[in-house]
């Protein structure tokens, strides 16, 4: 029978393969950035593809000195290894504080926003990438040069676009103060913040990437996902 099946977006595929998680991202493993012409000249893959300093170096997985489809590997999966949530509550005299947390870890996101920046030069790039582009030997071993961003070689499906999707979000914070009002009624004044803070290393607007419940092949792609909004409110309650 078929040992694998390619799914997902054509330029950045996923793979269903025996022994691997369903729809794992699939592509080349970035092994740094070529820094000097001497490094280019010493690498048959770089010479064969007309590369220059500032271009990506991909890992030759089978060691045959040729970069082809045989060198592609699984690059992680959109499924988290852990999803969690917890609450904290504290009371001090007439004050009450409640905080709700939610998060996940172990999942990957394919940053299509960054990929499209390399396809279409008039699109905005994320600040981290634009601020750290390769400029000269030793400047970075993670990002290509400005010229490199216009070349198809640096836009191959690779680990560069697959990012850690782990996050911890404060879903809700509420601080309340309760007191008596003229010895007749009880009043509770409170301030609430919904989704005010998220902690993540992901470079997109949000790591909370949705997906289709019927077509899992496109789940895990950040394709201009709109960020979750934060809401702040103030209120009071009077009890007689």
C-alpha positions in Angstrom: 0.0 0.0 0.0 0.9 3.7 -0.1 3.4 4.5 2.6 2.7 8.3 2.5 0.3 10.9 1.1 1.1 14.6 0.4 -1.5 17.1 1.6 -1.7 20.7 2.6 -0.7 23.8 0.5 1.2 22.8 -2.6 4.2 25.1 -2.0 4.4 24.1 1.7 3.1 20.5 1.9 2.2 18.3 4.8 2.7 14.6 4.8 0.7 11.6 6.1 3.3 8.9 6.7 3.3 5.6 8.5 4.8 6.1 12.0 4.5 9.9 11.9 1.8 12.3 13.2 -1.0 13.1 10.7 -0.2 16.0 8.4 3.3 16.8 9.5 4.9 19.8 7.8 7.4 18.5 5.2 10.4 20.2 3.6 14.1 20.9 3.9 16.0 21.6 7.1 17.8 24.9 7.0 21.4 24.4 8.1 22.4 28.0 8.3 23.3 30.8 5.8 26.3 30.8 3.4 28.7 33.4 4.8 31.6 33.7 2.3 32.4 32.9 -1.3 35.0 30.4 -0.1 32.2 28.5 1.6 30.2 28.6 -1.6 33.1 27.3 -3.7 33.6 24.4 -1.3 30.0 23.2 -1.5 28.9 21.3 -4.6 25.3 22.1 -3.8 25.9 25.8 -3.7 28.0 25.8 -6.9 25.3 23.7 -8.8 22.6 26.1 -7.8 24.5 29.4 -8.4 24.2 30.5 -4.8 25.9 33.5 -3.2 26.7 34.5 0.4 23.4 35.4 2.1 21.5 32.4 0.7 20.2 29.5 2.8 22.2 26.4 3.3 19.9 23.3 3.4 21.0 20.0 5.1 22.0 17.3 2.7 20.2 14.5 4.6 21.5 11.6 2.5 25.0 13.0 1.9 25.0 12.6 -1.9 26.1 16.3 -2.5 22.8 17.0 -4.3 19.8 18.8 -2.9 16.6 17.1 -4.1 13.3 15.7 -2.8 15.2 12.9 -1.1 16.5 15.4 1.4 13.1 16.5 2.7 12.1 15.6 6.2 9.2 16.1 8.6 9.4 19.4 10.3 6.8 19.2 13.1 3.1 19.1 13.5 0.2 21.4 14.3 -1.0 19.1 17.0 0.0 20.2 20.5 1.6 17.7 22.9 0.0 19.5 25.8 -3.1 21.8 26.1 -3.8 23.2 29.5 -5.6 25.8 31.6 -5.7 26.9 35.2 -7.1 29.5 37.5 -5.7 31.5 40.4 -7.9 33.2 43.0 -6.9 35.4 45.9 -8.8 37.4 48.6 -7.4 40.1 50.8 -9.8 42.0 53.1 -12.4 43.4 50.7 -10.4 42.8 47.6 -10.7 39.8 45.3 -8.5 38.8 42.4 -9.1 36.1 39.9 -6.9 35.2 36.9 -7.6 32.5 34.3 -4.7 31.1 32.1 -4.9 29.0 28.9 -2.1 27.6 26.7 -0.6 24.8 24.7 2.9 23.6 23.8 4.6 21.2 21.4 2.8 22.4 18.2 4.2 24.0 15.1 2.8 26.8 12.9 3.7 27.3 9.2 4.1 31.1 8.9 2.5 31.7 5.4 2.7 35.5 6.1 6.5 35.3 6.0 6.5 33.1 3.0 4.2 35.4 1.0 6.6 38.3 1.8 9.2 36.4 -0.2 6.7 35.8 -3.0 5.4 39.4 -3.2 7.9 42.1 -2.6 5.3 44.8 -1.9 4.0 43.0 1.1 5.1 44.0 4.6 7.6 41.8 6.4 7.6 41.0 10.1 9.9 43.2 12.1 12.2 40.4 13.4 13.0 39.2 9.9 13.5 42.6 8.3 15.7 43.8 11.2 18.0 40.8 11.0 18.6 40.1 7.3 22.1 38.9 6.4 24.3 41.8 5.4 27.9 40.4 5.6 29.9 37.4 6.9 29.0 36.8 10.6 25.9 39.1 10.7 23.4 36.2 11.0 23.2 32.5 10.4 19.4 32.5 10.5 18.0 35.0 8.0 18.8 35.4 4.2 20.1 38.6 2.7 17.7 41.3 1.2 18.6 40.0 -2.2 18.1 36.5 -1.0 14.5 37.2 -0.1 13.7 37.7 -3.8 15.1 34.2 -4.8 13.1 31.0 -5.1 15.9 29.1 -3.5 15.3 30.8 -0.2 11.5 30.2 -0.4 11.5 26.4 -0.6 9.4 24.6 1.9 11.7 24.5 4.9 12.1 24.7 8.6 12.6 28.5 8.3 8.9 28.9 7.9 7.9 26.4 10.5 7.8 28.0 14.0 7.1 27.1 17.5 3.4 27.7 18.2 3.5 27.3 22.0 1.9 30.0 24.0 0.5 31.0 27.4 -2.4 33.4 27.4 -4.0 35.2 30.3 -7.6 34.7 29.3 -9.2 36.8 32.0 -8.3 39.0 35.0 -10.8 40.4 37.3 -10.1 42.6 40.4 -13.1 43.4 42.6 -13.7 45.4 45.7 -16.8 44.8 47.9 -18.2 47.1 50.6 -21.4 48.2 52.3 -23.3 51.2 50.9 -24.9 53.3 53.7 -25.5 50.1 55.7 -28.4 49.4 53.4 -26.9 47.6 50.4 -23.8 45.8 49.4 -21.8 47.1 46.4 -19.2 45.3 44.3 -17.0 47.3 42.0 -14.8 45.4 39.5 -12.5 45.8 36.6 -12.1 43.0 34.0 -9.6 42.3 31.2 -10.4 39.6 28.7 -7.4 38.2 26.7 -5.0 41.0 27.7 -1.6 39.3 27.4 -0.1 36.4 25.5 3.4 35.0 25.9 4.8 33.3 22.8 7.9 33.1 20.6 5.8 33.0 17.4 6.5 35.9 14.9 2.9 36.2 13.6 0.1 38.2 15.0 -1.2 35.3 17.0 -0.3 31.6 17.6 -4.0 30.8 18.1 -4.4 29.4 14.6 -7.8 27.9 13.8 -8.6 25.4 11.1 -11.3 23.4 9.4 -12.8 20.5 11.4 -13.4 18.7 8.1 -10.2 19.5 6.2 -7.3 19.0 8.5 -4.8 19.3 5.7 -4.9 23.1 6.0 -4.8 23.3 9.8 -1.7 24.9 11.3 -1.1 27.4 8.5 -1.1 31.1 9.5 -2.6 32.7 6.4 -3.2 36.3 7.6 -5.0 35.1 10.6 -6.5 38.1 12.4 -5.3 38.5 16.0 -7.6 37.9 18.9 -8.8 41.2 20.4 -8.5 42.2 24.1 -11.5 43.7 25.9 -11.4 45.8 29.1 -14.5 46.7 31.1 -15.5 48.3 34.4 -18.7 47.5 36.3 -20.5 47.4 39.6 -23.3 45.4 41.2 -25.6 46.5 44.0 -27.3 43.9 46.2 -30.1 44.9 48.6 
